[in-house]
């Protein structure tokens, strides 16, 4: 029997390497069905109850952004401007803007409707000696012109004129206008921050916090955000009328800030704003652990090809208080809040409930003894 030559030996070795590689464990989600990103013993949770403290932030708060103020001037018309070889007719508008209002202006505009024109020349707008607009307009057109804020003074003069009709010496350019209005948009207090402190004992036994607003009056609804310590969004949405409560379970430190910020144009009046800090009277304060999700894997989760799985081994349960499981990333997502029995609790989360940097928070005011907690990324 003839022995194997060098080429045959190389081929056999190559096949063996490929075969063995197929059984080797992989460390990336691309090569395996699941990747373990956290594995940690949780320990005992629970207490005989909890205490709480009310921390007053503000009695009243007004937030407004991009809100139309009272029109600075309104003229029904009609008025006419004209310009020809021997004819010149202009219209002058005077209006005042107090200094305390000028500092809050986000924009100002001049608007009107063209009733009639021969379009022989342009229509011109001049604000306090500076030309701000010059175009040909047509009959029936409604025109709105942004006035440069840098040119607006306490006392203002707008001159509306017509451009020359050129070689048409026999007929001047004319424009007839109605519904002339100078209006303003105010932005005042788009964002407001309040600070509060926690003691070492409150930090050690911190269970959860709540932002409580006794009354919200949405004069003009717009998207509002509440942000803890400039990094954790506790709430983002459009609150309704009445009292509002939003909770947070992590992200606190000794010196804290709560920021209320209008994301969209709106106007809110709020009263009796406070933070309520809950501390466990006789407990570990809950279990928390930081974990990260690589950007590539987070993108896969958000595309729906991968999901997150949390496995919590519940060794014992008093069965009288719910167990709360929260992922706190850029926002907080409460995945579970129920009474649970002994056994393995399995929860799933999406890429929209997590971020690149996250904190897993598990707490309860009831008595639970937890074993190993795992977080995995699993391909679907």
C-alpha positions as CSV (number, residue, x, y, z in Angstrom):
1,X,0.0,0.0,0.0
2,X,1.4,3.3,-1.1
3,X,1.9,5.9,1.7
4,X,0.5,9.4,1.7
5,X,2.6,12.0,-0.2
6,X,3.1,15.6,0.9
7,X,0.1,17.0,-1.0
8,X,-2.2,14.4,0.5
9,X,-0.9,15.2,4.0
10,X,-1.5,19.0,3.5
11,X,-5.1,18.3,2.3
12,X,-5.9,16.0,5.3
13,X,-4.5,18.5,7.8
14,X,-6.5,21.3,6.2
15,X,-9.7,19.3,6.5
16,X,-9.0,18.5,10.1
17,X,-8.4,22.1,11.0
18,X,-11.7,23.1,9.3
19,X,-13.5,20.3,11.1
20,X,-12.1,21.2,14.5
21,X,-12.7,24.9,14.0
22,X,-16.4,24.1,13.5
23,X,-16.6,22.9,17.1
24,X,-14.6,25.8,18.7
25,X,-16.7,28.3,20.8
26,X,-17.0,31.8,19.3
27,X,-16.9,35.1,21.2
28,X,-18.9,37.2,18.8
29,X,-22.6,37.4,18.1
30,X,-21.8,37.1,14.4
31,X,-20.5,33.6,14.9
32,X,-22.7,32.3,17.7
33,X,-26.4,32.3,18.5
34,X,-25.9,34.1,21.8
35,X,-23.3,36.1,23.7
36,X,-23.2,36.5,27.5
37,X,-22.7,40.1,28.5
38,X,-23.4,40.0,32.2
39,X,-23.3,37.2,34.8
40,X,-23.5,38.2,38.5
41,X,-24.9,37.0,41.8
42,X,-27.6,39.4,43.1
43,X,-28.2,38.3,46.7
44,X,-31.0,39.3,49.1
45,X,-33.5,42.1,48.5
46,X,-36.4,43.5,50.5
47,X,-37.2,45.3,53.7
48,X,-39.9,45.7,56.3
49,X,-41.0,48.8,54.2
50,X,-39.6,52.1,53.1
51,X,-39.6,55.7,54.2
52,X,-39.8,58.7,51.9
53,X,-38.9,62.4,51.9
54,X,-40.6,65.2,49.9
55,X,-38.1,67.7,48.4
56,X,-39.7,70.9,47.1
57,X,-38.3,72.1,43.8
58,X,-40.6,75.0,42.8
59,X,-44.1,76.3,43.7
60,X,-44.7,77.5,40.1
61,X,-43.0,77.0,36.8
62,X,-43.8,78.4,33.4
63,X,-42.1,77.0,30.2
64,X,-42.8,78.5,26.8
65,X,-41.1,78.2,23.4
66,X,-41.9,79.8,20.0
67,X,-45.3,81.1,21.2
68,X,-47.1,83.8,19.2
69,X,-47.4,87.0,21.3
70,X,-49.9,89.7,20.9
71,X,-49.7,91.2,17.4
72,X,-47.5,94.3,17.6
73,X,-49.6,96.1,15.0
74,X,-52.6,95.3,12.8
75,X,-54.0,97.4,9.9
76,X,-57.0,96.2,7.9
77,X,-56.3,98.3,4.8
78,X,-56.5,98.6,1.9
79,X,-53.4,100.7,1.5
80,X,-51.6,101.5,-1.7
81,X,-48.0,102.2,-2.6
82,X,-46.8,103.4,-6.1
83,X,-43.7,104.5,-7.9
84,X,-43.4,106.1,-11.4
85,X,-41.6,108.8,-13.2
86,X,-43.5,111.6,-11.4
87,X,-45.4,109.6,-8.8
88,X,-44.2,108.2,-5.4
89,X,-46.5,106.9,-2.8
90,X,-45.3,104.9,0.2
91,X,-46.8,103.5,3.4
92,X,-45.1,103.8,6.9
93,X,-45.7,101.6,9.9
94,X,-44.5,102.5,13.4
95,X,-44.4,100.0,16.3
96,X,-42.8,99.6,19.6
97,X,-41.1,96.6,21.3
98,X,-40.3,97.1,25.0
99,X,-36.8,96.1,26.1
100,X,-38.1,93.3,28.3
101,X,-39.9,91.8,25.3
102,X,-37.1,92.3,22.8
103,X,-34.9,90.1,25.0
104,X,-37.4,87.2,24.6
105,X,-38.1,87.5,20.9
106,X,-37.3,84.4,18.9
107,X,-38.7,85.9,15.6
108,X,-40.8,88.8,14.3
109,X,-42.6,89.0,11.0
110,X,-44.5,91.4,8.7
111,X,-47.4,89.8,6.8
112,X,-50.0,91.2,4.3
113,X,-52.1,90.1,1.3
114,X,-51.8,91.6,-2.2
115,X,-55.3,92.8,-3.4
116,X,-54.1,94.2,-6.7
117,X,-50.9,95.1,-8.6
118,X,-49.6,95.6,-12.2
119,X,-46.3,94.0,-11.3
120,X,-44.3,96.6,-13.2
121,X,-41.7,96.7,-10.4
122,X,-40.8,95.1,-7.1
123,X,-42.4,95.7,-3.7
124,X,-39.8,96.8,-1.2
125,X,-39.7,96.6,2.6
126,X,-37.3,98.7,4.7
127,X,-36.9,98.3,8.5
128,X,-35.3,101.2,10.4
129,X,-33.3,102.3,7.3
130,X,-32.2,98.8,6.3
131,X,-33.7,97.1,3.2
132,X,-34.9,93.7,4.3
133,X,-37.1,92.5,1.3
134,X,-37.5,93.3,-2.4
135,X,-39.5,91.1,-4.8
136,X,-42.3,91.2,-7.3
137,X,-45.6,90.0,-5.9
138,X,-48.8,88.9,-7.6
139,X,-52.5,89.5,-7.0
140,X,-54.0,87.3,-4.3
141,X,-50.6,86.4,-2.8
142,X,-50.2,86.4,1.0
143,X,-46.7,87.4,2.0
144,X,-44.9,86.8,5.3
145,X,-41.5,88.4,5.8
146,X,-39.1,87.6,8.7
147,X,-37.8,90.8,10.2
148,X,-34.1,90.5,11.3
149,X,-34.0,90.6,15.1
150,X,-30.7,92.5,15.0
151,X,-32.5,95.5,13.4
152,X,-35.5,95.6,15.8
153,X,-35.3,98.5,18.3
154,X,-37.5,99.8,21.0
155,X,-39.2,102.1,18.5
156,X,-39.4,100.9,14.9
157,X,-40.3,102.2,11.4
158,X,-41.2,100.0,8.5
159,X,-41.4,101.7,5.1
160,X,-43.3,99.9,2.3
161,X,-42.5,101.2,-1.2
162,X,-42.8,100.2,-4.8
163,X,-39.9,100.0,-7.2
164,X,-39.8,102.0,-10.4
165,X,-41.9,101.0,-13.4
166,X,-38.8,101.5,-15.6
167,X,-39.4,102.4,-19.3
168,X,-43.2,102.4,-18.7
169,X,-43.3,106.2,-18.2
170,X,-47.0,106.4,-18.7
171,X,-47.9,104.0,-15.8
172,X,-46.4,103.8,-12.3
173,X,-45.9,100.5,-10.4
174,X,-48.6,100.0,-7.8
175,X,-49.5,97.5,-5.1
176,X,-52.7,97.5,-3.0
177,X,-52.5,95.5,0.3
178,X,-54.8,94.4,3.0
179,X,-54.5,92.6,6.4
180,X,-51.2,94.1,7.3
181,X,-49.8,92.7,10.6
182,X,-46.5,92.9,12.5
183,X,-46.3,89.9,14.9
184,X,-43.8,88.5,17.3
185,X,-42.8,85.0,18.6
186,X,-41.5,84.8,22.2
187,X,-39.3,82.2,23.7
188,X,-39.0,82.4,27.5
189,X,-37.9,79.8,29.9
190,X,-37.6,76.9,27.3
191,X,-35.5,75.1,29.9
192,X,-35.3,75.2,33.7
193,X,-33.2,73.2,36.1
194,X,-33.6,72.6,39.8
195,X,-31.1,71.0,42.2
196,X,-31.5,68.7,45.2
197,X,-29.1,66.9,47.5
198,X,-29.2,63.3,48.9
199,X,-27.4,62.3,52.1
200,X,-25.0,59.3,52.3
201,X,-27.7,57.3,54.0
202,X,-30.3,58.1,51.3
203,X,-27.8,57.1,48.6
204,X,-27.0,53.8,50.5
205,X,-30.6,52.9,50.9
206,X,-32.0,54.5,47.8
207,X,-35.0,52.6,46.4
208,X,-36.6,54.9,43.9
209,X,-37.5,58.5,43.2
210,X,-40.5,60.3,41.8
211,X,-41.0,63.6,40.1
212,X,-44.4,64.9,41.2
213,X,-46.1,67.9,39.6
214,X,-49.3,68.8,41.4
215,X,-50.9,70.4,38.4
216,X,-50.0,70.8,34.8
217,X,-51.9,73.3,32.6
218,X,-50.9,72.7,28.9
219,X,-51.9,76.1,27.5
220,X,-50.3,75.0,24.2
221,X,-49.2,71.4,24.0
222,X,-45.7,70.5,22.9
223,X,-43.1,67.8,23.6
224,X,-41.6,68.1,27.1
225,X,-38.6,66.3,28.5
226,X,-37.6,65.7,32.2
227,X,-33.9,64.9,32.6
228,X,-32.0,63.7,35.6
229,X,-28.4,64.9,36.0
230,X,-28.2,65.9,32.3
231,X,-27.9,62.3,31.2
232,X,-31.0,60.3,32.0
233,X,-34.3,61.1,30.4
234,X,-37.0,60.3,32.9
235,X,-39.9,61.4,30.7
236,X,-40.3,62.6,27.1
237,X,-43.7,63.2,25.7
238,X,-46.8,65.5,25.8
239,X,-48.2,65.6,29.3
240,X,-51.9,66.1,29.8
241,X,-53.8,68.3,32.2
242,X,-53.7,67.5,35.9
243,X,-51.1,65.9,38.2
244,X,-48.1,64.1,36.7
245,X,-45.9,61.4,38.3
246,X,-42.7,60.0,36.7
247,X,-40.4,57.6,38.5
248,X,-36.7,56.8,38.3
249,X,-34.7,54.0,39.9
250,X,-31.0,54.9,39.4
251,X,-28.7,57.7,38.3
252,X,-28.7,59.6,41.5
253,X,-25.7,61.0,43.4
254,X,-25.0,63.4,46.2
255,X,-25.7,66.6,44.1
256,X,-28.5,66.2,41.6
257,X,-30.4,68.3,39.0
258,X,-33.8,67.8,37.4
259,X,-34.2,69.7,34.1
260,X,-37.5,70.5,32.5
261,X,-37.0,71.2,28.8
262,X,-39.4,72.0,25.9
263,X,-38.4,70.1,22.8
264,X,-41.1,71.5,20.6
265,X,-43.0,74.8,20.6
266,X,-45.5,74.9,23.5
267,X,-46.6,76.7,26.7
268,X,-47.0,74.9,30.1
269,X,-47.9,76.3,33.5
270,X,-47.0,74.0,36.4
271,X,-47.4,74.2,40.1
272,X,-46.2,72.3,43.3
273,X,-43.2,70.5,41.8
274,X,-41.3,68.2,44.0
275,X,-39.0,65.1,44.1
276,X,-40.0,62.3,46.4
277,X,-37.1,60.1,47.5
278,X,-37.9,56.6,48.7
279,X,-35.4,54.8,50.9
280,X,-35.5,51.2,52.0
281,X,-35.7,51.1,55.8
282,X,-33.9,47.7,56.2
283,X,-32.5,46.4,52.9
284,X,-29.7,46.4,50.5
285,X,-31.5,49.0,48.5
286,X,-31.8,46.6,45.5
287,X,-29.4,45.1,43.0
288,X,-27.9,47.1,40.3
289,X,-25.1,46.4,37.8
290,X,-23.8,48.2,34.7
291,X,-23.5,46.6,31.4
292,X,-22.7,47.7,27.8
293,X,-23.9,46.7,24.4
294,X,-21.6,47.2,21.5
295,X,-23.0,49.6,18.9
296,X,-22.9,47.0,16.2
297,X,-25.0,44.6,18.3
298,X,-27.4,47.4,19.4
299,X,-28.0,48.2,15.7
300,X,-28.9,44.5,15.2
301,X,-31.3,44.6,18.1
302,X,-33.0,47.7,16.7
303,X,-33.3,46.0,13.3
304,X,-35.1,43.1,15.0
305,X,-32.5,40.4,14.2
306,X,-31.3,40.1,17.8
307,X,-32.9,40.5,21.2
308,X,-31.8,40.8,24.8
309,X,-32.6,38.1,27.4
310,X,-32.4,38.5,31.2
311,X,-32.3,35.4,33.3
312,X,-33.0,35.9,37.0
313,X,-32.8,32.9,39.4
314,X,-35.3,33.5,42.2
315,X,-34.2,31.3,45.1
316,X,-36.9,32.4,47.5
317,X,-39.8,34.8,47.6
318,X,-42.1,36.1,50.3
319,X,-44.8,36.4,47.7
320,X,-46.4,39.6,49.0
321,X,-44.6,42.4,47.1
322,X,-43.8,42.8,43.4
323,X,-40.3,42.4,42.0
324,X,-39.3,45.4,39.7
325,X,-36.8,44.9,36.9
326,X,-35.6,48.0,35.1
327,X,-33.1,48.8,32.3
328,X,-31.8,52.3,32.7
329,X,-30.0,53.6,29.7
330,X,-30.7,56.9,27.9
331,X,-34.2,56.3,29.2
332,X,-35.7,53.9,31.7
333,X,-37.7,50.9,30.7
334,X,-39.5,48.8,33.4
335,X,-39.5,45.3,32.0
336,X,-41.3,43.6,34.9
337,X,-43.3,44.6,38.0
338,X,-45.1,41.6,39.5
339,X,-45.0,39.2,42.4
340,X,-43.0,36.2,41.3
341,X,-42.4,32.8,42.8
342,X,-39.3,30.7,43.1
343,X,-37.7,29.6,39.8
344,X,-36.1,31.2,36.8
345,X,-37.6,34.5,35.6
346,X,-36.8,35.1,31.9
347,X,-37.4,38.6,30.4
348,X,-36.7,39.9,26.9
349,X,-35.9,43.4,25.8
350,X,-35.3,45.2,22.5
351,X,-32.7,47.7,21.3
352,X,-35.2,50.5,21.8
353,X,-35.4,49.6,25.6
354,X,-31.6,49.7,25.9
355,X,-28.6,51.9,25.0
356,X,-24.9,51.4,24.6
357,X,-24.3,52.0,28.4
358,X,-27.0,50.6,30.7
359,X,-27.7,49.8,34.3
360,X,-29.8,46.8,35.3
361,X,-31.9,47.6,38.4
362,X,-33.8,44.9,40.4
363,X,-35.6,45.9,43.6
364,X,-38.5,45.2,45.8
365,X,-39.8,46.2,49.2
366,X,-40.7,42.5,49.7
367,X,-38.2,39.8,50.7
368,X,-36.5,38.1,47.8
369,X,-33.4,36.0,47.6
370,X,-31.9,36.0,44.1
371,X,-29.1,33.9,42.7
372,X,-27.3,34.3,39.4
373,X,-28.4,37.0,37.1
374,X,-27.4,36.7,33.4
375,X,-27.9,39.0,30.4
376,X,-27.5,37.6,27.0
377,X,-27.8,38.8,23.4
378,X,-29.5,36.2,21.3
379,X,-30.0,36.0,17.6
380,X,-33.6,35.3,16.5
